[in-house]
Amino acid sequence: MSLTLHEQDAVPGSATEDMYVARQPVFDPEMRVWGYELLFRQSARSCTAEIGDLDVATAQVMVNGFSLAAEWLTPRQKVLINYPENLLLQGMPRALPAETAVVEILETVRPNPEVLEICRQLKDEGYTLALDDFVGGPGFEPLLELADIVKVDVLGVEPGNLDVVVGGLLRHRCTLLAEKVENLEVFHRCRDLGFTLFQGYFFSRPQIVAGKNLSSSQTSRLNLLQALGAPDLDMTQITKIIQADVSLSYRLLRYINSPGIGLPYQVRAITQAANMLGQRRIALWLRVLILADMNPALHSRELLSFCLQRARFLEMLSQAQSSTALPPDSMFLFGLFSSLDALLSQPMPDIIGKLSLEPRLARALLGDDPELQTWLDLALASESGSWSQAEMILDRLGIERDSVAKAQNKATSWAKHFMEAA
């Protein structure tokens, strides 16, 4: 899963604390991104705060986190936000637009008369209601009658009972969302049972087929990636690579003339565009495009966006530290290539064998470098919302939480604009 750390100001009267906001994609049956669940959390250190303060702080993170999400949401995509009972009864969902924000009712919320009344009001006002973590237990029938979406924890249901749970839910005419879909087999089974929305890590896991080889086009693209990593690569070679590919030429000109670059004039020549971007930026741009072209599936593009965000995050952290395991450029490449196996549906050792990488980076991508693995674990913990783990790593690395939150926010925005322009 994408996911971002976001620093917010504390509520009035409280000390300033780090706030953590994560996003996890939700897919439709064609693996297109339908929306994101926005997971709002406080740091592990703030979990002992008063319940009232937690509610106010959570509401503040919800609102500011939604503002952050608005920067990368596309039209018609939704955001699901969890609501505990207090915030639900206070009408907090009304702070966000009904056409975008889905009200996700936590499994701890009991369907008492007050809860049912606010749910009816929100539904009448156009809000979409989602019931979280349903596993088929009794007592939730009144909420099921109101819910537009029911999220089923498919790992929490015995495999033999899943069809029974689904059969009972379909009678309520609600949309079924499968949570914790961990692999492609589970995705296909849930889709066949009648689920139409899916959430979990299936999109980012490698789909390895025994004996499968890289196609000739994938091999040539890997060779191009290898050429881009050569220490003696010059701008003449880069320009020739681009000019030999019509698609790359077109997209380079579109990229450099996009609003995100901010040039006051149009660039019409490949040589001019390459020289203006410089060797490092043009090589980075080519790497991202090549990875996207090697697996153009929509879920792979989403994964690539996360890898790009991870790469920028690690690069910025290494720039801010006095000493890191690798220089910033290599840390960027470490993050970018960290999910190559998932992107290419191939085992990582097979891919690394075809790339000319510095030995330590190659070992790290194979999971054989504990020091670099710690940095990757930090990025992954932030993305998955594992805040306790993230804070332990921060303490171990001696990194300030403020700098991490800011780096993650900037990395998210940067990756979004880069993917849009590319």
Buried (B, 14 or more C-beta within 10 A) or exposed (E): BBBBBBBBEBBEEBEEBBBBBBBBBBBBBEBEBBBBBBBBBBBBEBEEBEEEBBBBBBBBBBBBBBEBBEEBBEEEBBBBBBBBBBBBBBEBBBEBEBEBBBBBBBBEBEBEEEBBEBBEEBBEEEBBBBBBBBBBEEEBEBBBBBBBBBBBBBBEBEEEEBBEBBEEBEEBEBBBBBBBBEBBEBBEBBBEBBBBBBBBBBBBBBBEEEEEEBEEEBEEBBEBBEBBBEEEBEBEBBBEBBBEBEEBBEBBBEBBBBEEBEEEEEBEEBBEBBBBBEBEEBBBBBBBBBBBBBBEBBBBBBBBBBBBBBBBBBBBBBEBBEEBBBEBEBBBBBBBBBBBBBBBBBBBEBBBEBBEBEEBBBBBBEEEBEEBBEBBBBBBBBBBBBBEBBBBBBEEBEBEBEBBBBBBBBBBBBBBBBBBBB
